[in-house]
Amino acid sequence: MYFDRLKDIQTHAKKELFETCLAAEENARIRPNESVINARKALEIFVASVLADNGITIPSNRYEKQRQGLSNLYEQIRKCRNEYYIDQKNFILLDEIRREANEIVHITYNDAGNPEKYEIKNIDADIKLASRLVKNLYEGVINHFIKGKERLHLDMERLPFGEYQIVELIKKTEMEASAGSYNYICKRVYLDETNRKHYRWVYIRAFKKEPETYYRRDSTVLYEVWEGIHELPRNVVMGSAIDTSRECDLTYIKYNISENTFTLANREKLGTVTAKTALEIIEKLINALISIQTVKAGTKIYHRGIRPEYVFITPQNDSFSVSLGCFETSKIEKDNKDEAYTTVYHTMKEKQALNPFAPYEIRNKMIQNRDDVDWEKVDTYSLGVMLLWILGDDIRPDKENDIDILIDYYSDDLLEFMEQVFYNSLNLKPSLKEFLKALKKELILIGK
């Protein structure tokens, strides 16, 4: 965390200052109101500590405070500046926290004039405000204690999600349905019973809370899959939603990954890809897609938006663990229409317009009646393009897919099958089970 730097400084109320600053940092993205309250509290603790470090104790008596010109937070900050305990840059940063927090937070004072209760007024904070105040707090507080030649700065894009610290920013593509500019690889540190450090790794994506059916679709699929997870193994990345407060306008889905997990968008991390390796990855994805069609009685799920960013790869000895995720544009079919979920078809259609991994009919919005679409065939086509991608082909929306790349890798029988995958009309493309059968036959040939 950014405020871990406070562990190395010496000041009055160090522990309280660190814990309050950390609470502001951890909550900026998930509980903005709570973050702003803690930023305001941390400012009070910091100012009192700076004064104490310089031999000035804020009186507990209201009238004595007034006599010394320390009756409120502004006067206390001003005192620090007038006595040159803090520099002008820090003064500006810290007073901005005071002013902007006061717009959101109502403070009740006791008879001695000390803050006793913090409540949110009728105006909520948002992530942007909370993040900016945490940035001010960090740059004002840390630069006061760590007087280097260059001031330290905080990147708001790297603020944590609660206890999950960001390790890597993953630039988001236009086709992705998540909000913001990035997805995030994060870790959470925890101690076991012997006080040894361990790390839990997750891949986090943000979604706007409106429309509700859309942001909930991914977690809904995970819930449906989780209910049936005991029935059979599957290659589906598991995860859950991160709890956020009422006023937070984003929600976050976290996927459970390993430290060395990457997505197929980083295909160079696969190393040298053999014909066998490529087919094995596709085989595992087919197994994932077939399994979510049978994960629960009366429920079928179709992904409808498979892309390299949605395929999670984890190296394991001489092979790879493969998991499929990111189901926000998926189709959930229920035999019992009373259990049916609200459709996300229109969102899916808009997001797929420039997606070269989507069939021609989807990209060009040629679907007249979505009830007549065999959605399984959308996934079949996407996996065909994914095979080309894994083998190193350049996949772009302005370029026709060229399956000739497969000639150097596979038999004529598989090439003929792949022509059906690519060139048959949508509903006449092979099924996933037919695709799986063709791959297994080819893997036997490769193994000879």
C-alpha positions as CSV (number, residue, x, y, z in Angstrom):
1,M,0.0,0.0,0.0
2,Y,1.1,3.6,-0.6
3,F,0.9,4.5,3.1
4,D,3.2,1.6,4.2
5,R,5.9,4.3,4.0
6,L,4.6,5.6,7.3
7,K,5.9,2.5,9.0
8,D,9.4,3.9,8.6
9,I,8.8,7.4,10.1
10,Q,8.8,8.7,13.6
11,T,6.1,11.0,14.9
12,H,3.5,11.4,17.6
13,A,0.4,9.1,17.1
14,K,2.3,7.2,14.3
15,K,0.1,4.0,14.7
16,E,-3.2,6.0,14.6
17,L,-2.0,8.1,11.6
18,F,-0.9,5.0,9.6
19,E,-4.2,3.1,10.3
20,T,-6.4,6.0,9.4
21,C,-4.4,6.9,6.2
22,L,-4.6,3.2,5.2
23,A,-8.4,3.2,5.8
24,A,-8.7,6.2,3.5
25,E,-6.5,4.5,0.8
26,E,-8.2,1.1,0.9
27,N,-11.7,2.5,0.7
28,A,-11.3,5.1,-2.0
29,R,-12.5,2.8,-4.8
30,I,-15.1,0.7,-2.9
31,R,-16.5,3.0,-0.1
32,P,-15.9,6.6,-1.1
33,N,-17.8,8.1,1.8
34,E,-15.8,6.1,4.3
35,S,-12.6,7.0,2.5
36,V,-13.4,10.8,2.7
37,I,-14.2,10.5,6.4
38,N,-10.9,8.8,7.1
39,A,-9.0,11.3,5.0
40,R,-10.5,14.1,7.2
41,K,-9.6,12.2,10.4
42,A,-6.1,11.4,9.1
43,L,-5.6,15.1,8.4
44,E,-6.5,16.0,12.0
45,I,-4.1,13.3,13.4
46,F,-1.3,14.5,11.1
47,V,-1.7,18.2,12.0
48,A,-1.8,17.3,15.8
49,S,1.3,15.1,15.3
50,V,3.3,17.8,13.5
51,L,2.5,20.3,16.2
52,A,3.4,17.8,18.9
53,D,6.7,17.0,17.1
54,N,7.5,20.7,17.4
55,G,6.6,20.9,21.1
56,I,3.0,22.2,20.8
57,T,0.1,20.2,22.3
58,I,-3.4,21.1,21.2
59,P,-5.2,22.0,24.5
60,S,-8.2,19.9,25.6
61,N,-10.0,23.0,26.8
62,R,-12.1,24.9,24.2
63,Y,-11.2,28.3,25.5
64,E,-7.5,27.6,25.8
65,K,-7.6,26.4,22.1
66,Q,-9.1,29.7,21.2
67,R,-6.5,31.6,23.2
68,Q,-3.7,29.8,21.4
69,G,-5.3,30.2,17.9
70,L,-5.8,26.4,17.6
71,S,-9.6,26.3,17.9
72,N,-10.3,24.5,14.6
73,L,-8.5,22.5,12.0
74,Y,-7.9,25.4,9.6
75,E,-6.2,27.4,12.4
76,Q,-4.1,24.3,13.3
77,I,-3.0,23.9,9.6
78,R,-2.3,27.6,9.4
79,K,-0.2,27.4,12.6
80,C,1.9,24.6,11.0
81,R,2.5,26.8,7.9
82,N,3.1,30.1,9.8
83,E,5.7,28.4,11.9
84,Y,7.2,26.7,8.8
85,Y,6.5,23.2,10.2
86,I,5.1,22.3,6.7
87,D,5.9,23.9,3.4
88,Q,3.6,25.8,1.1
89,K,2.9,22.9,-1.2
90,N,1.9,20.6,1.6
91,F,-0.3,23.4,3.1
92,I,-2.2,23.7,-0.2
93,L,-2.7,20.0,-0.5
94,L,-3.8,19.5,3.1
95,D,-6.2,22.5,3.2
96,E,-7.9,21.2,0.1
97,I,-8.7,18.0,2.0
98,R,-10.2,20.0,4.8
99,R,-12.3,22.1,2.4
100,E,-13.5,19.3,0.2
101,A,-14.2,16.9,3.0
102,N,-16.2,19.6,4.8
103,E,-18.6,19.6,1.8
104,I,-19.4,15.9,2.4
105,V,-18.8,15.3,6.1
106,H,-20.8,16.7,9.0
107,I,-18.7,16.7,12.2
108,T,-20.3,16.9,15.7
109,Y,-17.9,18.3,18.4
110,N,-18.0,17.7,22.1
111,D,-17.8,20.4,24.8
112,A,-14.1,20.6,24.5
113,G,-14.3,21.3,20.8
114,N,-12.9,17.9,19.7
115,P,-14.5,15.9,16.9
116,E,-16.8,13.3,18.3
117,K,-19.0,12.0,15.4
118,Y,-18.6,12.0,11.6
119,E,-21.6,11.7,9.3
120,I,-22.2,12.1,5.6
121,K,-24.4,15.1,4.7
122,N,-26.9,14.9,1.9
123,I,-24.2,14.8,-0.7
124,D,-22.3,11.6,-1.3
125,A,-18.6,11.4,-2.2
126,D,-17.7,9.5,-5.4
127,I,-14.6,7.5,-6.3
128,K,-13.0,10.5,-8.1
129,L,-13.2,12.8,-5.1
130,A,-12.1,10.1,-2.6
131,S,-9.1,9.2,-4.8
132,R,-8.1,12.8,-5.2
133,L,-8.2,13.4,-1.4
134,V,-6.2,10.3,-0.8
135,K,-3.6,11.5,-3.3
136,N,-3.5,14.9,-1.5
137,L,-3.1,13.1,1.8
138,Y,-0.3,10.9,0.6
139,E,1.6,13.7,-1.1
140,G,1.1,16.1,1.8
141,V,1.9,13.7,4.6
142,I,4.6,11.5,3.1
143,N,6.5,14.4,1.6
144,H,6.5,16.1,5.0
145,F,8.2,13.1,6.6
146,I,10.4,11.9,3.7
147,K,12.2,15.0,2.6
148,G,13.9,13.8,-0.6
149,K,15.2,15.8,-3.5
150,E,12.1,15.0,-5.5
151,R,8.5,15.0,-4.2
152,L,6.7,11.6,-4.2
153,H,3.5,11.3,-6.1
154,L,0.5,8.9,-6.0
155,D,-1.0,7.4,-9.2
156,M,-4.8,7.3,-8.5
157,E,-5.1,4.5,-11.1
158,R,-3.0,2.3,-8.8
159,L,-5.1,2.8,-5.6
160,P,-6.1,-0.6,-4.1
161,F,-9.4,-2.3,-4.1
162,G,-9.8,-2.7,-0.4
163,E,-7.0,-5.1,0.7
164,Y,-6.1,-6.0,-2.9
165,Q,-3.0,-4.1,-4.0
166,I,-2.5,-3.4,-7.7
167,V,0.5,-5.2,-9.2
168,E,0.0,-4.6,-12.9
169,L,-2.3,-2.4,-15.0
170,I,-3.7,-4.2,-18.1
171,K,-4.8,-1.9,-20.8
172,K,-8.5,-2.6,-21.7
173,T,-9.5,-3.1,-25.4
174,E,-12.5,-1.3,-27.0
175,M,-14.4,-4.6,-27.3
176,E,-14.3,-5.2,-23.6
177,A,-17.5,-4.5,-21.7
178,S,-15.8,-3.5,-18.4
179,A,-15.6,0.2,-17.3
180,G,-12.5,2.4,-17.2
181,S,-9.2,2.1,-19.1
182,Y,-7.7,-0.8,-17.3
183,N,-8.1,-4.3,-15.8
184,Y,-5.9,-5.1,-12.8
185,I,-3.7,-7.9,-11.6
186,C,-3.8,-7.6,-7.8
187,K,-2.6,-9.4,-4.7
188,R,-3.7,-9.5,-1.1
189,V,-1.2,-10.2,1.7
190,Y,-2.3,-12.4,4.6
191,L,-0.5,-14.2,7.4
192,D,-1.0,-17.9,8.4
193,E,-1.1,-19.2,11.9
194,T,2.7,-19.1,12.1
195,N,2.8,-15.4,10.9
196,R,4.3,-16.4,7.5
197,K,3.2,-14.1,4.6
198,H,1.1,-15.5,1.8
199,Y,-0.4,-13.9,-1.2
200,R,-3.8,-14.3,-2.9
201,W,-3.8,-13.2,-6.5
202,V,-6.8,-11.9,-8.4
203,Y,-7.7,-10.3,-11.8
204,I,-10.1,-7.4,-11.2
205,R,-12.4,-5.8,-13.7
206,A,-14.7,-2.8,-13.1
207,F,-18.3,-2.3,-14.2
208,K,-20.7,0.5,-14.0
209,K,-23.7,-0.3,-11.8
210,E,-26.1,0.8,-14.5
211,P,-27.7,-1.0,-16.2
212,E,-27.9,-3.4,-13.3
213,T,-28.6,-6.5,-15.4
214,Y,-25.5,-5.9,-17.4
215,Y,-23.0,-5.5,-14.6
216,R,-24.5,-8.4,-12.7
217,R,-24.3,-10.9,-15.7
218,D,-20.7,-12.0,-15.1
219,S,-21.3,-12.7,-11.4
220,T,-24.6,-14.3,-12.2
221,V,-22.9,-16.8,-14.5
222,L,-20.2,-17.5,-11.8
223,Y,-23.1,-18.1,-9.4
224,E,-24.8,-20.5,-11.8
225,V,-21.5,-22.3,-12.4
226,W,-20.7,-22.4,-8.7
227,E,-24.0,-24.1,-7.9
228,G,-23.1,-26.9,-10.3
229,I,-19.4,-27.1,-9.7
230,H,-19.6,-30.3,-7.7
231,E,-20.9,-32.2,-10.7
232,L,-17.9,-32.2,-13.0
233,P,-14.5,-30.5,-13.6
234,R,-14.4,-27.5,-15.9
235,N,-12.0,-24.9,-17.2
236,V,-13.9,-21.8,-16.0
237,V,-12.1,-19.2,-13.9
238,M,-13.9,-18.8,-10.6
239,G,-14.4,-15.5,-8.8
240,S,-16.9,-13.2,-7.1
241,A,-18.0,-9.6,-6.8
242,I,-16.2,-7.3,-4.4
243,D,-18.6,-5.6,-2.0
244,T,-19.0,-1.9,-2.6
245,S,-21.0,0.7,-0.8
246,R,-24.3,2.2,-2.0
247,E,-22.8,5.5,-3.2
248,C,-20.0,3.8,-5.2
249,D,-21.0,3.9,-8.8
250,L,-18.8,0.9,-9.8
251,T,-18.8,-2.7,-8.9
252,Y,-15.8,-5.1,-9.3
253,I,-15.5,-8.7,-10.3
254,K,-12.4,-10.5,-9.1
255,Y,-11.2,-13.7,-10.6
256,N,-9.0,-16.1,-8.7
257,I,-5.6,-16.6,-10.5
258,S,-2.0,-17.5,-9.7
259,E,1.0,-15.2,-9.5
260,N,2.1,-16.4,-13.0
261,T,-1.3,-16.3,-14.7
262,F,-1.6,-14.3,-17.8
263,T,-4.2,-13.9,-20.6
264,L,-3.9,-15.0,-24.2
265,A,-3.7,-11.3,-25.1
266,N,0.0,-11.9,-24.0
267,R,0.4,-14.9,-26.3
268,E,4.2,-14.3,-26.4
269,K,4.3,-15.6,-22.8
270,L,3.3,-19.1,-24.2
271,G,6.8,-19.3,-25.7
272,T,7.3,-21.5,-28.8
273,V,3.8,-22.8,-29.6
274,T,3.6,-26.3,-31.1
275,A,0.7,-27.6,-33.1
276,K,-0.2,-29.9,-30.2
277,T,0.0,-27.1,-27.6
278,A,-2.4,-24.9,-29.6
279,L,-5.0,-27.7,-30.0
280,E,-4.7,-28.6,-26.3
281,I,-5.6,-25.0,-25.3
282,I,-8.6,-25.0,-27.7
283,E,-9.6,-28.4,-26.4
284,K,-9.7,-27.1,-22.8
285,L,-11.8,-24.1,-23.9
286,I,-14.3,-26.4,-25.6
287,N,-14.5,-28.4,-22.4
288,A,-15.3,-25.2,-20.5
289,L,-18.0,-24.2,-23.0
290,I,-19.6,-27.6,-23.0
291,S,-19.5,-27.8,-19.2
292,I,-21.4,-24.5,-18.7
293,Q,-24.1,-25.9,-21.0
294,T,-24.7,-28.7,-18.5
295,V,-23.6,-27.2,-15.2
296,K,-27.2,-27.1,-13.9
297,A,-30.3,-29.0,-14.9
298,G,-32.5,-26.7,-17.0
299,T,-29.7,-24.1,-17.6
300,K,-27.5,-23.5,-20.6
301,I,-24.9,-20.8,-20.8
302,Y,-23.2,-19.5,-24.0
303,H,-20.3,-17.1,-23.8
304,R,-20.8,-15.1,-27.0
305,G,-17.8,-12.9,-26.6
306,I,-14.6,-15.0,-26.4
307,R,-11.5,-13.0,-26.9
308,P,-7.8,-13.5,-25.9
309,E,-8.3,-11.2,-22.9
310,Y,-10.9,-13.6,-21.6
311,V,-8.7,-16.7,-21.6
312,F,-6.5,-17.2,-18.5
313,I,-3.4,-19.2,-18.9
314,T,-1.3,-20.6,-15.9
315,P,1.9,-22.5,-16.7
316,Q,2.0,-25.9,-15.0
317,N,5.2,-27.9,-15.4
318,D,5.4,-28.6,-19.2
319,S,1.7,-27.7,-19.8
320,F,-0.8,-24.9,-19.2
321,S,-3.9,-24.6,-17.1
322,V,-6.6,-22.9,-19.2
323,S,-9.6,-21.1,-17.8
324,L,-12.4,-19.1,-19.5
325,G,-13.8,-16.0,-17.9
326,C,-15.6,-12.6,-18.5
327,F,-19.2,-13.6,-19.1
328,E,-20.9,-10.2,-19.1
329,T,-22.3,-10.6,-22.6
330,S,-23.2,-14.3,-22.2
331,K,-26.6,-15.9,-22.9
332,I,-28.2,-17.7,-20.0
333,E,-31.0,-20.0,-21.3
334,K,-33.5,-21.4,-18.8
335,D,-36.0,-24.2,-19.6
336,N,-38.3,-22.6,-17.0
337,K,-39.1,-19.2,-18.6
338,D,-40.2,-17.9,-15.1
339,E,-36.5,-18.2,-14.1
340,A,-35.2,-16.4,-17.2
341,Y,-32.7,-13.5,-16.8
342,T,-33.1,-10.1,-18.4
343,T,-31.3,-10.1,-21.8
344,V,-28.0,-8.4,-22.4
345,Y,-28.3,-9.0,-26.2
346,H,-28.2,-5.3,-27.2
347,T,-25.1,-4.7,-25.1
348,M,-23.5,-7.8,-26.6
349,K,-24.4,-6.7,-30.1
350,E,-22.8,-3.3,-29.7
351,K,-19.6,-4.6,-28.2
352,Q,-19.1,-7.2,-30.9
353,A,-19.3,-4.9,-33.9
354,L,-15.5,-4.5,-34.1
355,N,-14.6,-7.9,-32.6
356,P,-12.7,-10.0,-35.1
357,F,-13.3,-13.1,-33.0
358,A,-17.1,-12.8,-33.5
359,P,-18.8,-14.3,-36.6
360,Y,-19.6,-12.2,-39.6
361,E,-23.3,-12.2,-38.8
362,I,-22.8,-10.8,-35.3
363,R,-20.2,-8.2,-36.3
364,N,-22.5,-6.9,-39.1
365,K,-25.7,-7.0,-37.0
366,M,-27.4,-9.3,-39.4
367,I,-29.4,-11.2,-36.7
368,Q,-33.1,-10.5,-37.4
369,N,-34.6,-12.8,-34.8
370,R,-32.2,-13.6,-31.9
371,D,-34.5,-16.5,-30.8
372,D,-33.5,-18.4,-34.0
373,V,-29.7,-18.1,-33.4
374,D,-27.8,-21.2,-32.4
375,W,-25.5,-19.3,-29.9
376,E,-23.2,-22.3,-29.5
377,K,-22.0,-21.7,-33.0
378,V,-20.9,-18.2,-32.1
379,D,-18.5,-19.8,-29.6
380,T,-17.4,-22.4,-32.2
381,Y,-16.4,-19.7,-34.6
382,S,-14.6,-17.7,-31.9
383,L,-12.5,-20.7,-30.9
384,G,-11.6,-21.2,-34.6
385,V,-10.2,-17.7,-34.7
386,M,-8.5,-18.2,-31.4
387,L,-6.6,-21.2,-32.8
388,L,-5.2,-18.8,-35.5
389,W,-4.3,-16.3,-32.8
390,I,-2.4,-18.8,-30.7
391,L,-0.4,-19.9,-33.7
392,G,0.7,-16.3,-34.2
393,D,-1.7,-14.9,-36.9
394,D,-2.5,-11.2,-36.9
395,I,-6.2,-11.0,-36.1
396,R,-7.8,-7.6,-36.8
397,P,-11.3,-6.4,-37.7
398,D,-10.1,-4.9,-41.0
399,K,-8.5,-8.2,-42.1
400,E,-10.0,-11.4,-43.4
401,N,-9.0,-14.5,-41.4
402,D,-6.6,-16.7,-43.5
403,I,-6.7,-20.3,-42.5
404,D,-3.8,-21.1,-44.7
405,I,-1.6,-20.7,-41.7
406,L,-3.0,-24.1,-40.5
407,I,-1.5,-25.9,-43.6
408,D,1.9,-26.0,-41.9
409,Y,0.6,-27.5,-38.7
410,Y,-2.3,-29.9,-39.4
411,S,-3.8,-32.6,-41.6
412,D,-6.1,-32.1,-44.6
413,D,-9.0,-33.5,-42.6
414,L,-8.7,-30.9,-39.9
415,L,-8.3,-28.2,-42.6
416,E,-11.5,-29.3,-44.2
417,F,-13.2,-29.2,-40.8
418,M,-11.9,-25.7,-40.1
419,E,-13.3,-24.5,-43.4
420,Q,-16.7,-25.4,-42.1
421,V,-16.0,-23.5,-38.9
422,F,-15.0,-20.4,-40.7
423,Y,-17.1,-20.4,-43.9
424,N,-20.4,-22.1,-43.1
425,S,-23.2,-19.7,-42.2
426,L,-23.7,-19.2,-38.5
427,N,-26.3,-21.9,-37.7
428,L,-24.6,-24.4,-40.0
429,K,-21.2,-24.3,-38.4
430,P,-20.1,-27.4,-36.5
431,S,-21.1,-27.9,-32.9
432,L,-18.7,-27.8,-30.0
433,K,-18.8,-31.5,-29.6
434,E,-18.0,-32.0,-33.3
435,F,-15.1,-29.5,-32.9
436,L,-13.9,-31.5,-29.9
437,K,-14.1,-34.8,-31.8
438,A,-12.1,-33.3,-34.7
439,L,-9.4,-32.0,-32.3
440,K,-9.0,-35.3,-30.5
441,K,-8.6,-37.1,-33.8
442,E,-5.9,-34.6,-34.8
443,L,-4.1,-34.9,-31.5
444,I,-3.9,-38.6,-32.0
445,L,-2.3,-38.1,-35.4
446,I,0.2,-35.5,-33.9
447,G,1.1,-37.9,-31.2
448,K,2.1,-40.7,-33.6
